[in-house]
């Protein structure tokens, strides 16, 4: 991928998305699917109660807490260099979730993964890893090319762009990376089989993350993490704070 980094980066900067095939080997896809399916099974009772499992999708949050496989997932050498090229060497991973469009279910409405667009600037990237073949029939992601450069404030109606949406088909093991300000959605899965993916959401270190990993990961998981893993999960990108009780400034 190294020789094509600039091309993929340019596609992300301009049209708002890129597709890179073969970022996961078959064995990596199988391992990720097995781990994700096990999490979905463990959460089969709590998931519907909390609307994590619904008529549109199943989602599993905070994957690094739930399976050690996902602690290293964000370091994929076929993906991380592209993220760092666009977001800087010190970019962090703000969330790592698993999602499957519900077989025979509904599709999503067009939306953004960041609060609003910031035309001309890449602040966040959703690095979607396909764990099944993505097809129009099974609910592949659809996007509105170039929409990241339109001024779309929070709450803006995005349904008006539906006729511009295109469907991104890709084989299992691919990367579908798109600007967090790009209009996109998971589509209706018309098949009887799941359509699974891992969503790794990278951003610049000063952008507010979707999840506060230092507070969300348990002490036993944190104890297993390397310094490099802590850095990617934002442990060293937290704001300093003032302890009024001791008049001390605490860094991160």
C-alpha positions in Angstrom: 0.0 0.0 0.0 2.9 2.3 0.7 3.3 3.3 -3.0 -0.3 4.2 -3.2 -0.6 6.2 0.0 -0.7 9.6 -1.7 -3.4 8.4 -4.1 -5.6 7.1 -1.3 -4.9 10.2 0.8 -5.8 12.5 -2.2 -9.1 10.6 -2.7 -10.0 11.1 1.0 -9.1 14.8 0.8 -11.1 15.4 -2.4 -14.1 13.1 -2.8 -14.2 12.2 0.9 -13.6 8.5 0.8 -11.3 5.8 -0.5 -11.3 2.0 -0.8 -8.3 -0.2 -0.2 -8.6 -3.9 -0.7 -6.7 -6.5 1.2 -5.9 -4.7 4.4 -6.9 -7.8 6.4 -5.7 -11.3 5.6 -8.3 -14.1 5.5 -7.2 -15.4 8.9 -7.5 -11.9 10.4 -11.0 -11.5 9.0 -12.0 -14.9 10.5 -10.5 -14.0 13.9 -12.3 -10.7 14.0 -15.6 -12.2 13.0 -15.3 -14.9 15.6 -14.5 -12.3 18.3 -17.3 -10.0 17.2 -19.8 -12.7 17.0 -18.9 -13.9 20.5 -19.5 -10.4 21.8 -22.8 -10.1 20.1 -23.8 -13.5 21.6 -22.8 -12.3 25.1 -24.8 -9.2 24.7 -27.9 -10.8 23.2 -30.0 -10.0 26.2 -28.7 -6.6 27.1 -28.3 -5.5 23.5 -32.0 -5.2 22.6 -32.8 -3.5 26.0 -30.2 -0.8 25.3 -31.1 -0.5 21.6 -27.6 -1.8 20.6 -29.5 -4.6 18.7 -32.4 -3.2 16.7 -34.2 -3.5 13.4 -31.4 -1.6 11.6 -28.1 -2.9 13.1 -26.3 -4.7 15.9 -23.5 -2.6 17.4 -20.8 -3.6 20.0 -19.1 -0.7 21.7 -15.7 -0.5 23.4 -14.2 -3.6 21.7 -10.8 -3.3 23.3 -12.4 -3.9 26.7 -14.3 -6.9 25.4 -11.6 -8.9 23.6 -7.8 -8.5 23.6 -7.7 -9.0 19.8 -9.0 -5.4 19.4 -6.2 -3.8 21.5 -3.9 -4.1 18.5 -6.5 -3.7 15.8 -5.8 0.0 15.2 -2.1 -0.6 14.5 -2.6 -2.3 11.1 0.4 -1.4 9.0 -1.8 -1.3 5.9 -4.0 1.3 7.6 -2.3 3.4 10.2 0.2 5.1 7.9 -2.7 6.5 5.8 -4.4 7.8 9.0 -1.2 9.4 10.1 -0.5 10.9 6.7 -3.9 12.7 6.8 -4.3 13.3 10.6 -0.7 13.7 11.7 1.8 11.3 13.5 0.1 11.8 16.8 -3.5 11.0 15.7 -5.5 8.9 18.2 -8.2 6.3 18.0 -11.4 7.8 19.4 -13.6 4.7 19.1 -13.4 1.1 17.9 -16.9 -0.5 17.4 -18.3 -3.5 15.7 -21.4 -3.2 13.6 -23.6 -5.6 11.6 -26.6 -4.5 9.5 -29.6 -6.6 10.6 -30.5 -9.3 8.1 -33.9 -8.4 6.5 -33.8 -5.1 8.5 -34.0 -1.4 7.8 -31.4 0.9 6.4 -29.9 4.0 8.1 -30.6 7.6 7.2 -27.7 9.7 5.9 -25.7 11.2 8.7 -22.2 12.4 9.7 -19.8 10.8 12.2 -18.7 14.2 13.5 -20.9 17.0 14.8 -20.7 19.1 11.6 -18.7 19.5 8.4 -15.5 21.5 8.4 -15.0 22.2 4.6 -11.4 21.8 3.4 -10.2 20.1 6.5 -9.9 16.4 7.6 -10.4 16.2 11.3 -11.7 12.6 11.6 -11.7 9.4 9.5 -13.9 6.4 9.9 -11.7 3.5 8.9 -14.3 0.8 8.2 -12.9 -2.7 7.9 -15.2 -5.0 6.0 -15.6 -8.5 7.7 -18.0 -9.7 5.0 -18.2 -8.9 1.3 -20.0 -5.6 1.0 -22.7 -5.6 -1.6 -25.7 -3.5 -2.4 -27.9 -6.5 -1.6 -26.5 -6.9 1.9 -26.5 -3.3 3.0 -23.1 -1.9 2.0 -22.2 1.7 3.0 -23.5 4.4 0.8 -21.9 7.9 0.7 -22.4 11.3 -0.9 -19.1 12.1 -2.6 -17.7 15.6 -1.8 -20.3 16.3 0.8 -17.6 16.8 3.4 -16.9 20.2 1.8 -20.5 21.5 2.1 -21.4 23.5 5.1 -23.7 21.1 7.0 -24.3 22.3 10.6 -25.5 20.0 13.3 -29.1 19.0 12.7 -29.1 19.9 9.0 -31.4 17.8 6.9 -29.3 15.3 4.9 -32.1 13.4 3.2 -32.0 15.9 0.4 -28.7 14.4 -0.8 -30.0 10.9 -1.1 -30.2 11.0 -4.9 -26.5 11.7 -5.0 -25.5 8.7 -2.8 -23.4 5.9 -4.3 -23.0 2.4 -2.9 -19.5 1.2 -1.9 -19.1 -2.5 -2.7 -15.9 -4.2 -1.5 -14.7 -7.7 -0.7 -14.2 -8.8 2.9 -10.9 -7.6 4.3 -11.1 -4.2 2.7 -10.7 -0.7 4.1 -13.5 1.8 3.4 -12.1 5.0 4.8 -14.2 8.2 4.8 -14.1 11.7 6.2 -16.1 11.9 9.4 -17.9 14.9 7.8 -19.0 12.9 4.8 -22.7 12.1 4.4 -23.0 8.3 4.6 -25.2 5.5 5.9 -25.4 1.7 6.2 -28.0 0.5 3.7 -30.8 -2.1 4.1 -29.5 -5.7 4.4 -31.9 -7.6 2.1 -30.2 -10.9 2.7 -30.6 -13.5 5.5 -26.9 -13.2 6.5 -25.1 -10.6 8.6 -23.0 -7.8 7.1 -20.3 -7.1 9.6 -17.6 -4.5 10.0 -15.2 -2.9 12.4 -15.3 0.8 12.6 -12.0 2.4 13.8 -12.5 6.1 14.2 -9.3 8.1 14.0 -8.9 11.8 14.7 -6.5 14.6 15.4 -5.3 14.4 19.0 -6.9 17.7 20.0 -10.4 16.7 18.6 -12.8 15.5 21.3 -12.9 11.7 21.0 -16.1 9.7 20.8 -15.1 7.7 23.8 -12.9 8.5 26.8 -10.7 5.3 26.7 -8.7 6.1 29.9 -12.0 6.2 31.9 -13.7 3.4 30.0 -11.2 0.6 30.0 -10.9 -1.4 33.2 -7.7 -1.4 35.2 -6.9 -5.0 34.3 -7.1 -4.2 30.6 -5.0 -1.0 31.0 -2.4 -3.0 32.9 -1.8 -5.1 29.7 -1.4 -2.1 27.4 1.9 -1.0 26.0 2.9 2.7 25.9 2.3 2.7 22.2 -1.2 1.3 22.7 -2.0 3.9 25.4 -0.8 6.7 23.1 -3.0 5.6 20.2 -6.0 5.3 22.6 -5.5 8.9 23.7 -4.1 8.4 27.2 -1.6 11.1 26.5 -3.9 13.5 24.6 -6.1 14.4 27.6 -6.4 18.0 28.8 -4.6 18.9 32.0 -6.7 19.8 35.0 -6.4 21.9 38.2 -6.9 20.1 41.5 -8.6 22.8 43.7 -7.9 20.8 46.8 -4.1 20.8 46.5 -3.5 23.7 44.0 -1.7 21.3 41.7 -1.8 21.1 37.9 -2.3 17.6 36.7 -1.1 16.7 33.2 -3.6 14.5 31.4 
